[in-house]
Amino acid sequence: MTTQHEHPPHHEAPEQIVPQSLNDYLEVMTKAVFQSGMSWKVVNSKWPGFRAGFQGFDVAAVAAMDESAIDTLATDTAIIRNRRKIAATVHNAQRLIELEEEYNGDIRNYLRSHGDFYDVLKDVRKQFKYMGDTGTYYWLYVLGEEVPDYGEFCNRGK
């Protein structure tokens, strides 16, 4: 535990959740997308704005957003105004819906259909936009999926 004057460890593990719906998968994925290249402090401080702008991460509502809605969000000072990442969130919502349908109504079937974490990692990078290695690790970890030890993950191939 840290006091208000101490900084948490650089790689403090994020809190894990038990996803209740596809909306939770989208919200955690969106946080991974927007965190890339940004400070967690900035992302977390703007997260209420993200929840409002992306309609509580209602996956169907986000998937239905058109260019006009994306343009509106891209000017909203309550969020990080990266239009490409906003558009990626819409794409990612669409892919989550498609994959859930393809995998018998449960996105976990998709995630668990691969041989191991590294196979999931490769496929997530193909299926979704702005989901790199670290973002995918974060996404899977927070959602309670199996991931390797973080140190092992960071040092792979070295």
Secondary structure, DSSP 4 states (H G I P E B T S, - for coil): ---TTSPPPTTPPPPP----SHHHHHHHHHHHHHHTTS-HHHHHHHHHHHHHHTGGG-HHHHHT--HHHHHHHTT-TTS---HHHHHHHHHHHHHHHHHHHHTTT-HHHHHTSSSSHHHHHHHHHHHSTT--HHHHHHHHHHTT-----HHHHHTTT-
